[in-house]
């Protein structure tokens, strides 16, 4: 019985903490994407991501063009940010909210 009570307590605590974590992570990604501006260098973009502890995945579509998708790392959020670049510069930033 004591194990059951402890399990229920842990689940209740997680039920309170996880939504706060999800909102915080969503806000972190959104505020990061607002800080990324067109014509920012790719290195400055990567340094900013490292400073904010944001995981960035860059996909080079060809020699000059690249695209980066920054996803909110929570289970229930489909929000993400798309940063496109040309050469060593950021071309555009778009926050996608679903």
CORFENZI-V274971 format. One record per residue. N is the residue number from 1. RES is the residue in three letters. PSI is psi in degrees with one decimal (* if undefined). Layout:
# CORFENZI-V274971
n = {N & N}
res = {RES & RES}
psi = {PSI & PSI}
This chain:
# CORFENZI-V274971
n = {1 & 2 & 3 & 4 & 5 & 6 & 7 & 8 & 9 & 10 & 11 & 12 & 13 & 14 & 15 & 16 & 17 & 18 & 19 & 20 & 21 & 22 & 23 & 24 & 25 & 26 & 27 & 28 & 29 & 30 & 31 & 32 & 33 & 34 & 35 & 36 & 37 & 38 & 39 & 40 & 41 & 42 & 43 & 44 & 45 & 46 & 47 & 48 & 49 & 50 & 51 & 52 & 53 & 54 & 55 & 56 & 57 & 58 & 59 & 60 & 61 & 62 & 63 & 64 & 65 & 66 & 67 & 68 & 69 & 70 & 71 & 72 & 73 & 74 & 75 & 76 & 77 & 78 & 79 & 80 & 81 & 82 & 83 & 84 & 85 & 86 & 87 & 88 & 89 & 90 & 91 & 92 & 93 & 94 & 95 & 96 & 97 & 98}
res = {UNK & UNK & UNK & UNK & UNK & UNK & UNK & UNK & UNK & UNK & UNK & UNK & UNK & UNK & UNK & UNK & UNK & UNK & UNK & UNK & UNK & UNK & UNK & UNK & UNK & UNK & UNK & UNK & UNK & UNK & UNK & UNK & UNK & UNK & UNK & UNK & UNK & UNK & UNK & UNK & UNK & UNK & UNK & UNK & UNK & UNK & UNK & UNK & UNK & UNK & UNK & UNK & UNK & UNK & UNK & UNK & UNK & UNK & UNK & UNK & UNK & UNK & UNK & UNK & UNK & UNK & UNK & UNK & UNK & UNK & UNK & UNK & UNK & UNK & UNK & UNK & UNK & UNK & UNK & UNK & UNK & UNK & UNK & UNK & UNK & UNK & UNK & UNK & UNK & UNK & UNK & UNK & UNK & UNK & UNK & UNK & UNK & UNK}
psi = {-39.4 & -36.9 & -40.7 & -44.3 & -43.2 & -40.1 & -43.4 & -41.7 & -43.4 & -42.9 & -39.1 & -42.4 & -44.0 & -35.4 & -25.1 & -41.6 & -40.2 & -44.5 & -35.8 & -43.5 & -43.8 & -43.2 & -41.1 & -46.0 & -41.6 & -42.1 & -38.9 & -46.9 & -42.4 & -44.8 & -33.8 & -45.1 & -31.0 & -32.7 & -24.6 & 122.0 & 150.8 & 147.7 & 2.5 & 144.4 & 153.7 & -38.8 & -41.1 & -39.0 & -46.4 & -38.4 & -40.7 & -41.6 & -41.9 & -40.3 & -39.6 & -2.0 & 44.8 & 130.6 & 122.1 & 129.7 & 121.8 & 131.6 & 113.6 & 111.7 & -31.6 & -162.9 & -36.5 & -36.4 & 142.4 & 156.8 & 141.5 & 132.5 & 123.6 & 112.0 & 150.1 & 121.8 & 44.8 & 156.4 & -35.9 & 6.5 & 133.2 & 12.3 & 145.2 & 171.3 & 136.0 & 124.6 & 122.5 & 149.9 & 161.2 & 114.8 & -124.9 & 22.9 & 149.9 & 129.8 & -45.4 & 161.2 & 135.9 & 127.4 & 125.3 & 121.1 & 124.9 & *}
